[in-house]
Amino acid sequence: MSRSKTIYDKIWDDHLINTNDDGTSLIYIDRHLVHEVTSPQAFEGLRMTNRKVRCPEKTLAVVDHNVPTTDRKNGISDEESRIQVETLEKNCSEFGIEYFNELDLRQGIVHVVGPEQGFTLPGTTIMCGDSHTSTHGAFGSLAMGIGTSEVEHILATQTLIQRKAKNFKVNVGGTAPKGVTAKDIILSIIGEIGAGGGTGSVIEYTGKAISDLSVEGRMTVCNMSIEGGARAGLIGPDEKTFAYIKDRPRAPKGEEFERAVEYWNALNSDKDAYFDREVYLDAAKLPPVVTWGTSPEDVVSINGEVPNPDLIDDESRKETKKSALKYMDLVPGTKIKDIKLDVVFIGSCTNGRIEDLREVAKVVEGHHVNENLNAMIVPGSGLVKEQAISEGLDKIFMAAGFEWREPGCSMCLAMNPDKLLPGQRCASTSNRNFEGRQGFRGRTHLVSPAMAAAAAIAGHFVDVREFTK
């Protein structure tokens, strides 16, 4: 009898080419996403060895990290960013890879573009030289971030050398209360398992609260799997998944789509599949959360206080959290609601999709951004922006005093003009609150889009459940 398998096991086995004596394996890669940051050295490596891209039709290139989110008709002023963008365009032209440049309506953050183009499909292996490739696991695909040398390996061979990871199940049961979003769920998971809790594993997210999420909500959860230390995140495909994919530009059509759905339906983990570790959370008990430190694991309820590191027994961990509080300029016992803000950033591959923007609009309509802070909204792609405009969301945002930007990674990371100034404090819908992540000495608090929107109006953190009443 064949053994029972997890989704990860099934996808791995379907793509396994060979396993070596040292435990490494060669697996086939179905899809490859490329952007301007990690690809230049990979393409140069191909030139140096006189190689071509093996399957150019299986690679899609998008510019996202370095592009400005203001008017792009005047080009890119920062020389280093301009060179990286120009280099990607030249490389794609030379090697025959389809490329969405900064003026293409389809351009956006690579992990938003892939799914909305139907390039991301259940049961496939998807790689990209970006850690948040785990986003695509929301569709039941094995999606992982890779390094520059691995980007080159895939371009040249359409394969990748990997070691199989462990299986880790996170079961989120119950029904999430009103105001508790996918972002709150994943931050709570990371708070529970720790920033290194998923190391060496692929996390499969299960349970009613996960099933209840929209596909875009599931993308938010899988997006931050890497913040929990995992190699990838996976959610079993279902009818919501199939409906999202159907009629996308690169998705299967007609009878081919129906046959694909038959295969996709078989991708869920077997009932008695073995997991190396399992964790359970009750969504009904989760509040909206805010990060207070410099790791995504540093989470606390919006109605809570900045914790006291002196209560931690482990000396190394205690000193780490003290250092985080010093960097964040916070003291134990401070109420989260009393923390004032300088900047609010809404966007990123975590929370820059149309459903995120709709939630923001619900909160800010009829209100205005606090006079003491700056707030910006950056859609995840040109198509997201177009959809928002068609729904009139842009008018709501601008009437409320938000800056309405062009698509890109923007202030998620300090690789473009959208940066925090030293000492500025930001409520951000992005995925990382590391030191300097959004700008030198900038201070980042991770929250959901609705929580960020409410904070922008109040000028400090507020419980969105109370704000919307």
C-alpha positions as a LaTeX table, in Angstrom:
\begin{tabular}{lrrr}
\hline
Residue & $x$ (\AA) & $y$ (\AA) & $z$ (\AA) \\
\hline
Met1 & 0.00 & 0.00 & 0.00 \\
Ser2 & 1.20 & 3.50 & $-0.77$ \\
Arg3 & 1.80 & 5.71 & 2.24 \\
Ser4 & $-0.46$ & 8.62 & 3.07 \\
Lys5 & 0.87 & 11.98 & 1.95 \\
Thr6 & 0.64 & 15.67 & 2.73 \\
Ile7 & 0.17 & 18.25 & $-0.04$ \\
Tyr8 & 3.88 & 18.95 & 0.19 \\
Asp9 & 4.71 & 15.25 & $-0.19$ \\
Lys10 & 2.49 & 14.96 & $-3.26$ \\
Ile11 & 3.91 & 17.98 & $-5.06$ \\
Trp12 & 7.48 & 17.01 & $-4.15$ \\
Asp13 & 7.04 & 13.45 & $-5.41$ \\
Asp14 & 5.43 & 14.65 & $-8.65$ \\
His15 & 8.43 & 16.86 & $-9.38$ \\
Leu16 & 11.25 & 14.68 & $-8.07$ \\
Ile17 & 13.84 & 13.83 & $-10.70$ \\
Asn18 & 16.56 & 12.24 & $-8.61$ \\
Thr19 & 17.72 & 11.90 & $-4.99$ \\
Asn20 & 21.45 & 11.78 & $-4.24$ \\
Asp21 & 23.29 & 9.84 & $-1.54$ \\
Asp22 & 23.92 & 13.05 & 0.43 \\
Gly23 & 20.17 & 13.67 & 0.78 \\
Thr24 & 19.91 & 16.39 & $-1.83$ \\
Ser25 & 17.37 & 16.05 & $-4.61$ \\
Leu26 & 16.86 & 17.46 & $-8.07$ \\
Ile27 & 13.31 & 18.70 & $-8.67$ \\
Tyr28 & 11.60 & 20.09 & $-11.75$ \\
Ile29 & 10.43 & 23.72 & $-11.65$ \\
Asp30 & 7.18 & 24.58 & $-13.43$ \\
Arg31 & 7.18 & 28.36 & $-13.04$ \\
His32 & 9.88 & 30.95 & $-12.48$ \\
Leu33 & 9.32 & 34.60 & $-11.52$ \\
Val34 & 12.12 & 37.13 & $-11.94$ \\
His35 & 12.61 & 40.73 & $-10.81$ \\
Glu36 & 15.41 & 43.25 & $-11.04$ \\
Val37 & 17.20 & 42.68 & $-7.73$ \\
Thr38 & 18.38 & 39.05 & $-7.74$ \\
Ser39 & 18.59 & 38.38 & $-11.48$ \\
Pro40 & 21.51 & 40.43 & $-12.93$ \\
Gln41 & 24.25 & 38.07 & $-11.70$ \\
Ala42 & 22.21 & 35.05 & $-12.83$ \\
Phe43 & 21.93 & 36.31 & $-16.40$ \\
Glu44 & 25.60 & 37.27 & $-16.40$ \\
Gly45 & 26.42 & 33.72 & $-15.33$ \\
Leu46 & 24.58 & 32.41 & $-18.38$ \\
Arg47 & 26.62 & 34.69 & $-20.63$ \\
Met48 & 29.91 & 33.63 & $-19.09$ \\
Thr49 & 29.11 & 29.94 & $-19.71$ \\
Asn50 & 27.53 & 30.60 & $-23.12$ \\
Arg51 & 24.19 & 29.15 & $-22.05$ \\
Lys52 & 20.63 & 29.96 & $-23.07$ \\
Val53 & 17.48 & 29.99 & $-20.93$ \\
Arg54 & 16.17 & 26.44 & $-21.23$ \\
Cys55 & 12.43 & 27.25 & $-21.07$ \\
Pro56 & 11.92 & 31.01 & $-21.48$ \\
Glu57 & 8.14 & 30.55 & $-21.72$ \\
Lys58 & 8.13 & 29.30 & $-18.11$ \\
Thr59 & 9.72 & 32.49 & $-16.74$ \\
Leu60 & 7.92 & 35.80 & $-16.25$ \\
Ala61 & 9.84 & 38.97 & $-15.34$ \\
Val62 & 8.42 & 41.96 & $-13.47$ \\
Val63 & 10.07 & 45.14 & $-12.19$ \\
Asp64 & 8.95 & 46.02 & $-8.64$ \\
His65 & 11.58 & 46.70 & $-5.97$ \\
Asn66 & 13.37 & 49.75 & $-7.38$ \\
Val67 & 10.62 & 51.57 & $-9.25$ \\
Pro68 & 9.33 & 54.90 & $-7.92$ \\
Thr69 & 5.66 & 55.01 & $-6.99$ \\
Thr70 & 5.25 & 58.61 & $-8.13$ \\
Asp71 & 4.99 & 59.73 & $-11.78$ \\
Arg72 & 7.23 & 57.42 & $-13.86$ \\
Lys73 & 7.11 & 59.32 & $-17.12$ \\
Asn74 & 10.26 & 61.19 & $-16.10$ \\
Gly75 & 12.19 & 57.98 & $-15.54$ \\
Ile76 & 14.09 & 56.83 & $-12.44$ \\
Ser77 & 16.30 & 59.47 & $-10.83$ \\
Asp78 & 18.33 & 57.16 & $-8.57$ \\
Glu79 & 21.19 & 55.86 & $-10.73$ \\
Glu80 & 21.59 & 52.47 & $-9.06$ \\
Ser81 & 17.85 & 51.76 & $-9.28$ \\
Arg82 & 17.73 & 52.95 & $-12.89$ \\
Ile83 & 20.62 & 50.67 & $-13.85$ \\
Gln84 & 18.99 & 47.65 & $-12.22$ \\
Val85 & 15.70 & 48.25 & $-14.04$ \\
Glu86 & 17.41 & 48.85 & $-17.39$ \\
Thr87 & 19.54 & 45.74 & $-16.91$ \\
Leu88 & 16.48 & 43.55 & $-16.34$ \\
Glu89 & 14.87 & 44.86 & $-19.54$ \\
Lys90 & 18.04 & 44.17 & $-21.55$ \\
Asn91 & 18.45 & 40.69 & $-20.08$ \\
Cys92 & 14.85 & 39.73 & $-20.82$ \\
Ser93 & 15.16 & 41.01 & $-24.38$ \\
Glu94 & 18.38 & 39.09 & $-24.97$ \\
Phe95 & 17.18 & 35.81 & $-23.47$ \\
Gly96 & 13.60 & 35.89 & $-24.79$ \\
Ile97 & 11.74 & 36.29 & $-21.49$ \\
Glu98 & 8.43 & 38.12 & $-21.22$ \\
Tyr99 & 8.83 & 41.30 & $-19.19$ \\
Phe100 & 6.34 & 43.72 & $-17.60$ \\
Asn101 & 8.14 & 47.09 & $-17.41$ \\
Glu102 & 7.27 & 50.03 & $-15.15$ \\
Leu103 & 4.83 & 51.51 & $-17.70$ \\
Asp104 & 2.93 & 48.26 & $-18.37$ \\
Leu105 & $-0.57$ & 48.15 & $-16.84$ \\
Arg106 & 0.14 & 44.56 & $-15.75$ \\
Gln107 & 3.27 & 45.60 & $-13.81$ \\
Gly108 & 3.29 & 45.33 & $-10.05$ \\
Ile109 & 4.77 & 43.39 & $-7.19$ \\
Val110 & 5.82 & 40.01 & $-8.54$ \\
His111 & 3.77 & 38.08 & $-5.95$ \\
Val112 & 0.64 & 40.00 & $-6.85$ \\
Val113 & 1.20 & 39.74 & $-10.60$ \\
Gly114 & 1.78 & 35.97 & $-10.72$ \\
Pro115 & $-1.61$ & 34.99 & $-9.28$ \\
Glu116 & $-3.63$ & 37.64 & $-11.09$ \\
Gln117 & $-2.15$ & 36.50 & $-14.42$ \\
Gly118 & $-3.00$ & 32.86 & $-13.75$ \\
Phe119 & 0.72 & 32.08 & $-13.86$ \\
Thr120 & 0.35 & 30.60 & $-10.36$ \\
Leu121 & $-1.47$ & 27.24 & $-10.38$ \\
Pro122 & $-2.14$ & 24.47 & $-7.82$ \\
Gly123 & 0.26 & 21.57 & $-7.78$ \\
Thr124 & 3.07 & 23.46 & $-9.48$ \\
Thr125 & 6.52 & 24.36 & $-8.25$ \\
Ile126 & 7.11 & 28.11 & $-8.35$ \\
Met127 & 10.44 & 29.77 & $-7.57$ \\
Cys128 & 11.61 & 33.37 & $-7.41$ \\
Gly129 & 14.66 & 35.15 & $-6.08$ \\
Asp130 & 12.58 & 36.73 & $-3.33$ \\
Ser131 & 11.80 & 35.35 & 0.13 \\
His132 & 8.08 & 36.12 & $-0.07$ \\
Thr133 & 7.56 & 33.69 & $-2.93$ \\
Ser134 & 5.77 & 31.66 & $-0.25$ \\
Thr135 & 2.73 & 33.83 & $-1.09$ \\
His136 & 1.86 & 31.52 & $-3.99$ \\
Gly137 & 1.40 & 28.60 & $-1.61$ \\
Ala138 & $-2.12$ & 29.94 & $-1.03$ \\
Phe139 & $-3.05$ & 28.17 & $-4.27$ \\
Gly140 & $-1.66$ & 24.80 & $-3.25$ \\
Ser141 & 1.62 & 25.32 & $-5.07$ \\
Leu142 & 5.08 & 24.66 & $-3.70$ \\
Ala143 & 6.54 & 28.16 & $-3.83$ \\
Met144 & 9.92 & 29.11 & $-2.38$ \\
Gly145 & 12.33 & 31.99 & $-2.39$ \\
Ile146 & 15.79 & 31.23 & $-3.77$ \\
Gly147 & 19.24 & 32.81 & $-4.11$ \\
Thr148 & 20.94 & 34.27 & $-7.16$ \\
Ser149 & 22.91 & 31.10 & $-7.99$ \\
Glu150 & 19.67 & 29.12 & $-7.85$ \\
Val151 & 17.99 & 31.65 & $-10.16$ \\
Glu152 & 20.76 & 30.94 & $-12.66$ \\
His153 & 20.36 & 27.18 & $-12.19$ \\
Ile154 & 16.64 & 27.34 & $-13.00$ \\
Leu155 & 17.18 & 29.60 & $-16.00$ \\
Ala156 & 19.73 & 27.17 & $-17.40$ \\
Thr157 & 18.11 & 23.83 & $-16.52$ \\
Gln158 & 14.51 & 24.38 & $-15.33$ \\
Thr159 & 15.47 & 22.35 & $-12.26$ \\
Leu160 & 16.65 & 23.04 & $-8.73$ \\
Ile161 & 18.71 & 21.18 & $-6.12$ \\
Gln162 & 16.91 & 21.00 & $-2.77$ \\
Arg163 & 16.67 & 19.01 & 0.43 \\
Lys164 & 13.20 & 17.90 & 1.35 \\
Ala165 & 11.79 & 19.84 & 4.30 \\
Lys166 & 9.72 & 18.59 & 7.23 \\
Asn167 & 5.93 & 18.79 & 7.33 \\
Phe168 & 4.48 & 21.26 & 9.85 \\
Lys169 & 0.71 & 21.62 & 10.29 \\
Val170 & $-0.83$ & 24.80 & 11.72 \\
Asn171 & $-4.53$ & 24.28 & 12.42 \\
Val172 & $-6.49$ & 27.50 & 12.98 \\
Gly173 & $-9.93$ & 26.42 & 14.15 \\
Gly174 & $-13.05$ & 28.37 & 14.99 \\
Thr175 & $-14.41$ & 31.54 & 13.44 \\
Ala176 & $-12.37$ & 34.73 & 13.48 \\
Pro177 & $-14.24$ & 37.60 & 15.22 \\
Lys178 & $-15.16$ & 40.75 & 13.33 \\
Gly179 & $-12.10$ & 42.95 & 12.88 \\
Val180 & $-9.67$ & 40.01 & 12.99 \\
Thr181 & $-8.13$ & 39.54 & 9.55 \\
Ala182 & $-5.75$ & 37.21 & 7.75 \\
Lys183 & $-2.91$ & 39.52 & 8.82 \\
Asp184 & $-3.88$ & 39.16 & 12.48 \\
Ile185 & $-4.06$ & 35.38 & 12.07 \\
Ile186 & $-0.57$ & 35.01 & 10.59 \\
Leu187 & 1.00 & 37.46 & 13.04 \\
Ser188 & $-0.62$ & 35.49 & 15.87 \\
Ile189 & 0.76 & 32.25 & 14.45 \\
Ile190 & 4.26 & 33.72 & 14.29 \\
Gly191 & 3.82 & 35.04 & 17.82 \\
Glu192 & 2.95 & 31.50 & 18.91 \\
Ile193 & 5.69 & 29.53 & 17.12 \\
Gly194 & 8.38 & 32.23 & 17.08 \\
Ala195 & 10.34 & 33.71 & 14.19 \\
Gly196 & 12.35 & 30.48 & 13.90 \\
Gly197 & 9.55 & 28.06 & 14.71 \\
Gly198 & 9.14 & 26.82 & 11.17 \\
Thr199 & 12.81 & 26.43 & 10.34 \\
Gly200 & 13.45 & 23.46 & 8.07 \\
Ser201 & 9.73 & 22.97 & 7.45 \\
Val202 & 6.95 & 23.63 & 5.01 \\
Ile203 & 3.87 & 24.82 & 6.90 \\
Glu204 & 0.44 & 23.65 & 5.82 \\
Tyr205 & $-2.32$ & 25.93 & 7.12 \\
Thr206 & $-5.61$ & 24.18 & 7.87 \\
Gly207 & $-8.78$ & 24.65 & 9.90 \\
Lys208 & $-12.07$ & 26.47 & 9.57 \\
Ala209 & $-10.58$ & 29.95 & 9.98 \\
Ile210 & $-8.24$ & 29.30 & 7.06 \\
Ser211 & $-10.99$ & 27.81 & 4.89 \\
Asp212 & $-13.16$ & 30.85 & 5.66 \\
Leu213 & $-10.54$ & 33.22 & 4.25 \\
Ser214 & $-10.77$ & 34.49 & 0.71 \\
Val215 & $-8.00$ & 33.51 & $-1.67$ \\
Glu216 & $-6.40$ & 36.92 & $-1.17$ \\
Gly217 & $-6.55$ & 36.45 & 2.60 \\
Arg218 & $-4.84$ & 33.09 & 2.21 \\
Met219 & $-2.13$ & 34.79 & 0.17 \\
Thr220 & $-1.49$ & 37.11 & 3.14 \\
Val221 & $-1.10$ & 34.12 & 5.45 \\
Cys222 & 1.25 & 32.20 & 3.16 \\
Asn223 & 3.20 & 35.38 & 2.36 \\
Met224 & 4.50 & 35.61 & 5.92 \\
Ser225 & 5.42 & 31.94 & 6.31 \\
Ile226 & 9.05 & 32.98 & 5.90 \\
Glu227 & 8.68 & 35.31 & 8.90 \\
Gly228 & 7.94 & 32.19 & 10.92 \\
Gly229 & 11.15 & 30.62 & 9.63 \\
Ala230 & 9.43 & 28.20 & 7.22 \\
Arg231 & 10.72 & 27.26 & 3.79 \\
Ala232 & 7.24 & 27.65 & 2.33 \\
Gly233 & 3.55 & 27.78 & 3.23 \\
Leu234 & 0.73 & 25.74 & 1.71 \\
Ile235 & $-3.06$ & 25.80 & 1.74 \\
Gly236 & $-5.05$ & 23.08 & 0.03 \\
Pro237 & $-6.90$ & 24.26 & $-3.09$ \\
Asp238 & $-10.70$ & 24.33 & $-3.06$ \\
Glu239 & $-13.61$ & 25.82 & $-4.99$ \\
Lys240 & $-12.55$ & 29.34 & $-3.99$ \\
Thr241 & $-9.14$ & 28.66 & $-5.50$ \\
Phe242 & $-10.57$ & 27.33 & $-8.75$ \\
Ala243 & $-12.98$ & 30.27 & $-9.10$ \\
Tyr244 & $-10.12$ & 32.73 & $-8.59$ \\
Ile245 & $-7.98$ & 31.07 & $-11.26$ \\
Lys246 & $-10.67$ & 30.54 & $-13.89$ \\
Asp247 & $-10.44$ & 32.88 & $-16.90$ \\
Arg248 & $-7.12$ & 34.40 & $-15.79$ \\
Pro249 & $-4.93$ & 35.20 & $-18.84$ \\
Arg250 & $-2.47$ & 32.32 & $-18.35$ \\
Ala251 & $-4.82$ & 29.81 & $-16.71$ \\
Pro252 & $-5.99$ & 26.67 & $-18.52$ \\
Lys253 & $-9.14$ & 27.17 & $-20.59$ \\
Gly254 & $-12.20$ & 25.05 & $-21.40$ \\
Glu255 & $-11.78$ & 21.29 & $-21.13$ \\
Glu256 & $-8.15$ & 21.74 & $-20.10$ \\
Phe257 & $-9.32$ & 23.74 & $-17.08$ \\
Glu258 & $-11.84$ & 21.04 & $-16.12$ \\
Arg259 & $-9.14$ & 18.36 & $-16.31$ \\
Ala260 & $-6.85$ & 20.54 & $-14.23$ \\
Val261 & $-9.51$ & 20.90 & $-11.54$ \\
Glu262 & $-9.78$ & 17.11 & $-11.31$ \\
Tyr263 & $-6.06$ & 16.95 & $-10.54$ \\
Trp264 & $-6.18$ & 19.95 & $-8.19$ \\
Asn265 & $-8.98$ & 18.35 & $-6.15$ \\
Ala266 & $-6.64$ & 15.47 & $-5.32$ \\
Leu267 & $-3.96$ & 17.74 & $-3.89$ \\
Asn268 & $-5.25$ & 18.02 & $-0.33$ \\
Ser269 & $-3.38$ & 16.13 & 2.37 \\
Asp270 & $-4.57$ & 12.62 & 3.12 \\
Lys271 & $-6.51$ & 12.36 & 6.40 \\
Asp272 & $-3.88$ & 10.23 & 8.11 \\
Ala273 & $-0.84$ & 11.97 & 6.59 \\
Tyr274 & 2.09 & 12.36 & 8.96 \\
Phe275 & 3.25 & 15.77 & 10.17 \\
Asp276 & 6.49 & 16.25 & 12.07 \\
Arg277 & 4.87 & 18.98 & 14.15 \\
Glu278 & 1.35 & 20.31 & 14.72 \\
Val279 & 0.12 & 23.53 & 16.36 \\
Tyr280 & $-3.45$ & 24.62 & 17.06 \\
Leu281 & $-4.87$ & 28.14 & 17.44 \\
Asp282 & $-8.47$ & 29.12 & 18.20 \\
Ala283 & $-9.35$ & 31.98 & 15.87 \\
Ala284 & $-12.33$ & 32.94 & 18.05 \\
Lys285 & $-9.92$ & 34.06 & 20.76 \\
Leu286 & $-7.69$ & 36.19 & 18.53 \\
Pro287 & $-7.75$ & 40.02 & 18.71 \\
Pro288 & $-6.40$ & 42.53 & 16.18 \\
Val289 & $-2.66$ & 42.63 & 16.87 \\
Val290 & 0.26 & 45.04 & 16.56 \\
Thr291 & 4.01 & 44.33 & 16.59 \\
Trp292 & 5.99 & 46.26 & 19.18 \\
Gly293 & 9.58 & 45.14 & 18.52 \\
Thr294 & 11.96 & 44.35 & 15.69 \\
Ser295 & 10.80 & 40.82 & 14.89 \\
Pro296 & 7.41 & 39.69 & 13.54 \\
Glu297 & 7.14 & 37.44 & 16.60 \\
Asp298 & 6.88 & 40.54 & 18.82 \\
Val299 & 3.09 & 40.76 & 18.77 \\
Val300 & 0.54 & 42.01 & 21.26 \\
Ser301 & $-3.17$ & 42.72 & 21.29 \\
Ile302 & $-4.25$ & 46.23 & 20.31 \\
Asn303 & $-5.67$ & 46.48 & 23.83 \\
Gly304 & $-2.42$ & 45.34 & 25.39 \\
Glu305 & 0.80 & 46.94 & 26.57 \\
Val306 & 4.44 & 46.85 & 25.57 \\
Pro307 & 5.78 & 43.79 & 27.46 \\
Asn308 & 8.54 & 43.80 & 30.05 \\
Pro309 & 11.64 & 41.83 & 28.94 \\
Asp310 & 12.71 & 41.44 & 32.57 \\
Leu311 & 9.98 & 38.82 & 32.92 \\
Ile312 & 11.74 & 36.58 & 30.35 \\
Asp313 & 13.80 & 33.78 & 31.94 \\
Asp314 & 16.14 & 33.14 & 29.01 \\
Glu315 & 18.96 & 35.69 & 29.32 \\
Ser316 & 19.81 & 35.82 & 25.61 \\
Arg317 & 16.20 & 36.33 & 24.62 \\
Lys318 & 15.78 & 38.92 & 27.37 \\
Glu319 & 18.68 & 41.00 & 26.06 \\
Thr320 & 17.39 & 40.71 & 22.48 \\
Lys321 & 14.01 & 42.10 & 23.48 \\
Lys322 & 15.59 & 44.89 & 25.54 \\
Ser323 & 17.60 & 45.87 & 22.49 \\
Ala324 & 14.42 & 45.86 & 20.41 \\
Leu325 & 12.67 & 48.19 & 22.85 \\
Lys326 & 15.64 & 50.55 & 22.80 \\
Tyr327 & 15.60 & 50.68 & 19.01 \\
Met328 & 11.84 & 51.20 & 18.95 \\
Asp329 & 12.09 & 53.88 & 21.68 \\
Leu330 & 9.42 & 52.21 & 23.78 \\
Val331 & 9.20 & 51.41 & 27.49 \\
Pro332 & 7.48 & 48.42 & 29.11 \\
Gly333 & 3.92 & 49.08 & 30.21 \\
Thr334 & 3.18 & 51.58 & 27.45 \\
Lys335 & $-0.35$ & 51.07 & 26.17 \\
Ile336 & $-0.34$ & 50.18 & 22.48 \\
Lys337 & $-3.15$ & 52.69 & 21.92 \\
Asp338 & $-0.92$ & 55.47 & 23.28 \\
Ile339 & 1.76 & 54.96 & 20.63 \\
Lys340 & 1.68 & 57.91 & 18.22 \\
Leu341 & 2.67 & 57.60 & 14.58 \\
Asp342 & 4.46 & 59.66 & 11.94 \\
Val343 & 3.72 & 57.57 & 8.84 \\
Val344 & 1.16 & 55.02 & 7.69 \\
Phe345 & 2.02 & 52.72 & 4.77 \\
Ile346 & $-0.65$ & 50.56 & 3.15 \\
Gly347 & 0.59 & 48.22 & 0.42 \\
Ser348 & 3.19 & 45.46 & $-0.22$ \\
Cys349 & 2.91 & 41.85 & $-1.43$ \\
Thr350 & 1.33 & 41.09 & 1.95 \\
Asn351 & $-1.54$ & 43.57 & 1.81 \\
Gly352 & $-1.62$ & 45.43 & $-1.51$ \\
Arg353 & $-4.47$ & 43.60 & $-3.23$ \\
Ile354 & $-7.96$ & 44.84 & $-4.08$ \\
Glu355 & $-9.66$ & 43.28 & $-1.04$ \\
Asp356 & $-7.16$ & 45.04 & 1.23 \\
Leu357 & $-7.94$ & 48.38 & $-0.41$ \\
Arg358 & $-11.68$ & 47.81 & $-0.07$ \\
Glu359 & $-11.27$ & 47.25 & 3.67 \\
Val360 & $-9.26$ & 50.46 & 3.96 \\
Ala361 & $-11.95$ & 52.40 & 2.11 \\
Lys362 & $-14.63$ & 51.15 & 4.51 \\
Val363 & $-12.66$ & 52.53 & 7.44 \\
Val364 & $-11.54$ & 55.90 & 6.07 \\
Glu365 & $-14.61$ & 57.02 & 4.11 \\
Gly366 & $-15.91$ & 60.24 & 5.62 \\
His367 & $-12.76$ & 60.76 & 7.71 \\
His368 & $-9.43$ & 62.51 & 7.16 \\
Val369 & $-5.84$ & 61.56 & 7.84 \\
Asn370 & $-4.50$ & 63.04 & 11.06 \\
Glu371 & $-2.66$ & 66.31 & 10.44 \\
Asn372 & 0.41 & 65.07 & 12.30 \\
Leu373 & 1.25 & 62.20 & 9.97 \\
Asn374 & 1.71 & 61.26 & 6.31 \\
Ala375 & $-0.16$ & 58.30 & 4.85 \\
Met376 & 0.22 & 56.54 & 1.53 \\
Ile377 & $-1.60$ & 53.76 & $-0.29$ \\
Val378 & 0.34 & 51.77 & $-2.89$ \\
Pro379 & $-1.63$ & 49.21 & $-4.94$ \\
Gly380 & 0.05 & 45.87 & $-5.57$ \\
Ser381 & $-0.26$ & 46.10 & $-9.34$ \\
Gly382 & $-1.50$ & 48.26 & $-12.17$ \\
Leu383 & $-4.54$ & 46.00 & $-12.49$ \\
Val384 & $-5.30$ & 46.40 & $-8.78$ \\
Lys385 & $-5.08$ & 50.15 & $-9.19$ \\
Glu386 & $-7.34$ & 50.06 & $-12.24$ \\
Gln387 & $-9.91$ & 47.99 & $-10.33$ \\
Ala388 & $-9.77$ & 50.36 & $-7.35$ \\
Ile389 & $-10.36$ & 53.34 & $-9.63$ \\
Ser390 & $-13.29$ & 51.60 & $-11.32$ \\
Glu391 & $-14.87$ & 51.13 & $-7.88$ \\
Gly392 & $-14.23$ & 54.73 & $-6.86$ \\
Leu393 & $-11.86$ & 53.79 & $-4.07$ \\
Asp394 & $-9.24$ & 56.26 & $-5.27$ \\
Lys395 & $-11.64$ & 59.14 & $-4.68$ \\
Ile396 & $-12.29$ & 57.94 & $-1.12$ \\
Phe397 & $-8.57$ & 57.66 & $-0.41$ \\
Met398 & $-7.67$ & 61.08 & $-1.78$ \\
Ala399 & $-10.63$ & 62.78 & $-0.11$ \\
Ala400 & $-9.37$ & 61.32 & 3.16 \\
Gly401 & $-5.90$ & 62.77 & 2.56 \\
Phe402 & $-3.98$ & 59.66 & 1.53 \\
Glu403 & $-1.29$ & 59.74 & $-1.15$ \\
Trp404 & $-2.47$ & 57.44 & $-3.97$ \\
Arg405 & 0.62 & 55.95 & $-5.61$ \\
Glu406 & 1.76 & 53.82 & $-8.54$ \\
Pro407 & 2.28 & 50.06 & $-7.98$ \\
Gly408 & 5.49 & 48.64 & $-6.57$ \\
Cys409 & 7.18 & 47.40 & $-3.42$ \\
Ser410 & 7.43 & 50.98 & $-2.20$ \\
Met411 & 8.02 & 51.53 & 1.53 \\
Cys412 & 7.97 & 47.83 & 2.35 \\
Leu413 & 11.75 & 48.04 & 2.01 \\
Ala414 & 14.25 & 50.86 & 1.65 \\
Met415 & 15.26 & 50.22 & $-1.98$ \\
Asn416 & 13.36 & 53.07 & $-3.62$ \\
Pro417 & 12.47 & 56.71 & $-2.80$ \\
Asp418 & 9.71 & 55.71 & $-0.34$ \\
Lys419 & 11.66 & 55.55 & 2.93 \\
Leu420 & 11.21 & 56.42 & 6.57 \\
Leu421 & 13.43 & 59.14 & 7.98 \\
Pro422 & 15.54 & 58.35 & 11.07 \\
Gly423 & 13.32 & 58.13 & 14.13 \\
Gln424 & 10.02 & 58.08 & 12.24 \\
Arg425 & 7.43 & 55.58 & 13.48 \\
Cys426 & 5.27 & 53.78 & 10.92 \\
Ala427 & 2.16 & 51.61 & 11.00 \\
Ser428 & 2.81 & 49.31 & 8.06 \\
Thr429 & 0.83 & 46.58 & 6.30 \\
Ser430 & 4.08 & 45.01 & 5.06 \\
Asn431 & 5.77 & 41.87 & 6.39 \\
Arg432 & 8.97 & 42.86 & 8.19 \\
Asn433 & 9.75 & 45.16 & 11.10 \\
Phe434 & 13.51 & 44.58 & 11.20 \\
Glu435 & 15.85 & 47.44 & 12.11 \\
Gly436 & 16.17 & 49.72 & 9.08 \\
Arg437 & 13.80 & 47.68 & 6.95 \\
Gln438 & 11.79 & 50.75 & 5.88 \\
Gly439 & 14.64 & 53.23 & 6.17 \\
Phe440 & 17.71 & 53.94 & 8.32 \\
Arg441 & 16.64 & 54.00 & 12.00 \\
Gly442 & 12.98 & 53.86 & 10.96 \\
Arg443 & 10.61 & 52.16 & 13.39 \\
Thr444 & 8.01 & 49.77 & 11.98 \\
His445 & 4.84 & 48.34 & 13.53 \\
Leu446 & 3.10 & 45.62 & 11.50 \\
Val447 & $-0.71$ & 45.71 & 11.34 \\
Ser448 & $-3.62$ & 44.79 & 9.10 \\
Pro449 & $-4.88$ & 47.22 & 6.44 \\
Ala450 & $-7.98$ & 48.10 & 8.47 \\
Met451 & $-5.89$ & 48.76 & 11.60 \\
Ala452 & $-3.46$ & 50.90 & 9.59 \\
Ala453 & $-6.35$ & 52.87 & 8.12 \\
Ala454 & $-7.87$ & 53.56 & 11.53 \\
Ala455 & $-4.47$ & 54.57 & 12.92 \\
Ala456 & $-3.98$ & 57.01 & 10.03 \\
Ile457 & $-7.18$ & 58.80 & 10.99 \\
Ala458 & $-6.52$ & 58.79 & 14.75 \\
Gly459 & $-2.79$ & 59.54 & 14.60 \\
His460 & $-2.13$ & 56.62 & 16.95 \\
Phe461 & $-3.08$ & 52.96 & 17.23 \\
Val462 & $-6.76$ & 52.30 & 17.83 \\
Asp463 & $-8.94$ & 49.17 & 17.98 \\
Val464 & $-10.54$ & 49.08 & 14.54 \\
Arg465 & $-13.54$ & 47.26 & 16.03 \\
Glu466 & $-14.30$ & 50.30 & 18.16 \\
Phe467 & $-13.33$ & 52.79 & 15.46 \\
Thr468 & $-15.79$ & 51.39 & 12.92 \\
Lys469 & $-18.64$ & 51.50 & 15.42 \\
\hline
\end{tabular}
